[in-house]
Amino acid sequence: MRYTMPTGRAKGVLTDIGTEELAHMEIVATLVYKLIDGASIEAIKAADLGAHYADHGRSLYWQNAAGVPWVAAYVSATGDPVADLHENLAAEQKARAVYENLLHLTDDPQVKDVLRWLREREVVHFQRFGETLMYVEDFMKQKKTF
């Protein structure tokens, strides 16, 4: 049997959070762009970004801290709403942990403000996914009449 999010309410939560996650990518990209824009070659080397500069200049390139490029395969979906919501809950906690780690790597107060805000949004998303999971589980337990 093929599953999708079974109600408009559940689909709406995913749409809202997904849209905001795209905005998070834009915020992070802007933050990185502003940090590297105008940096001297010496500063880029000192920040251990020489390899990035060699391949991409000052342009953004979607990769993790180890240099592994982002690919669509990172987005996991089984088609089962309960499994997919659990996957989303885990992803939000992982993102929150990354923001926590990033906060330890900077002393720039403006960067810290952005990272704290992003971290808090991941906490809110986790809460919303948790609420949606309980709602979907209750919905799926109900007897359906057609």
C-alpha positions as CSV (number, residue, x, y, z in Angstrom):
1,M,0.0,0.0,0.0
2,R,1.3,3.4,-0.9
3,Y,1.1,6.1,1.8
4,T,1.3,9.9,1.6
5,M,0.6,12.4,4.2
6,P,-3.1,11.5,4.9
7,T,-4.6,14.9,5.7
8,G,-4.4,18.5,4.5
9,R,-3.3,19.5,7.9
10,A,-0.3,17.2,7.8
11,K,0.6,18.3,4.3
12,G,0.3,21.9,5.3
13,V,2.8,21.4,8.2
14,L,5.3,19.8,5.8
15,T,4.8,22.6,3.2
16,D,5.3,25.3,5.9
17,I,8.4,23.7,7.3
18,G,9.9,22.8,3.9
19,T,9.4,26.4,2.8
20,E,11.2,27.7,5.9
21,E,14.0,25.2,5.5
22,L,14.7,26.6,2.0
23,A,14.9,30.0,3.6
24,H,17.4,28.6,6.1
25,M,19.6,27.6,3.2
26,E,19.4,31.1,1.9
27,I,20.2,32.6,5.3
28,V,23.3,30.3,5.7
29,A,24.4,31.0,2.1
30,T,24.1,34.8,2.7
31,L,26.0,34.5,6.0
32,V,28.9,32.6,4.3
33,Y,28.9,35.0,1.4
34,K,29.1,38.0,3.7
35,L,31.9,36.4,5.7
36,I,34.0,35.6,2.6
37,D,33.1,38.7,0.4
38,G,36.1,41.0,0.3
39,A,38.3,38.6,2.3
40,S,42.0,38.7,1.3
41,I,43.6,35.6,-0.2
42,E,45.7,35.5,3.0
43,A,42.6,35.5,5.2
44,I,41.0,32.8,3.0
45,K,44.1,30.7,3.4
46,A,44.2,31.3,7.2
47,A,40.6,30.2,7.4
48,D,41.6,26.9,5.7
49,L,39.4,27.8,2.7
50,G,42.2,27.6,0.1
51,A,40.8,24.5,-1.5
52,H,37.3,26.0,-1.7
53,Y,38.8,29.2,-3.2
54,A,40.8,27.2,-5.8
55,D,37.6,25.4,-7.0
56,H,35.0,28.0,-6.5
57,G,36.5,31.4,-5.9
58,R,34.3,33.4,-3.5
59,S,31.2,31.7,-4.9
60,L,29.0,29.6,-2.8
61,Y,29.1,25.8,-3.3
62,W,26.6,23.6,-1.4
63,Q,28.9,21.2,0.6
64,N,29.2,20.1,4.2
65,A,32.2,21.1,6.5
66,A,34.2,18.1,5.1
67,G,33.7,19.3,1.5
68,V,31.1,16.6,0.6
69,P,28.7,18.2,-1.9
70,W,25.0,18.3,-1.1
71,V,22.9,15.9,-3.2
72,A,19.2,15.2,-3.4
73,A,19.8,11.7,-2.0
74,Y,20.0,13.4,1.4
75,V,16.3,13.9,1.3
76,S,14.8,10.6,2.4
77,A,11.2,9.6,2.0
78,T,9.6,6.1,2.3
79,G,6.0,7.0,1.5
80,D,5.0,5.9,5.0
81,P,3.8,9.0,6.9
82,V,4.9,7.7,10.3
83,A,8.4,6.7,9.1
84,D,8.8,9.9,7.2
85,L,7.8,12.0,10.2
86,H,10.3,10.2,12.4
87,E,13.0,10.9,9.8
88,N,12.0,14.6,9.8
89,L,12.2,14.6,13.7
90,A,15.7,13.2,13.5
91,A,16.8,15.6,10.8
92,E,15.7,18.6,12.9
93,Q,17.6,17.3,15.9
94,K,20.7,16.8,13.7
95,A,20.4,20.4,12.4
96,R,20.0,21.7,15.9
97,A,23.2,19.9,17.0
98,V,25.1,21.3,14.0
99,Y,24.0,24.9,14.9
100,E,25.2,24.2,18.5
101,N,28.6,23.0,17.2
102,L,28.8,26.1,14.9
103,L,28.2,28.4,17.8
104,H,31.3,27.0,19.5
105,L,33.4,27.8,16.4
106,T,32.8,31.5,16.2
107,D,33.2,34.5,18.5
108,D,31.4,36.9,16.1
109,P,28.3,38.2,17.9
110,Q,26.3,38.8,14.7
111,V,27.1,35.3,13.4
112,K,26.1,33.9,16.8
113,D,22.8,35.7,16.6
114,V,22.0,34.2,13.2
115,L,23.0,30.7,14.4
116,R,20.9,31.0,17.6
117,W,17.9,32.0,15.6
118,L,18.4,29.1,13.2
119,R,18.9,26.7,16.1
120,E,15.6,27.9,17.7
121,R,13.7,27.4,14.4
122,E,14.9,23.7,14.3
123,V,13.6,23.2,17.8
124,V,10.2,24.7,16.7
125,H,10.2,22.4,13.6
126,F,10.9,19.4,15.8
127,Q,7.9,20.3,18.0
128,R,5.7,20.8,15.0
129,F,6.7,17.5,13.5
130,G,6.1,15.8,16.8
131,E,2.6,17.3,17.0
132,T,2.0,16.2,13.4
133,L,3.2,12.7,14.1
134,M,0.7,12.3,17.1
135,Y,-2.1,13.7,14.9
136,V,-1.2,11.4,12.0
137,E,-1.0,8.3,14.2
138,D,-4.4,9.1,15.7
139,F,-5.8,9.7,12.3
140,M,-4.5,6.4,10.9
141,K,-6.0,4.5,13.9
142,Q,-9.5,5.8,13.2
143,K,-11.9,3.6,11.3
144,K,-12.4,5.0,7.8
145,T,-15.8,5.0,6.1
146,F,-16.1,5.8,2.5
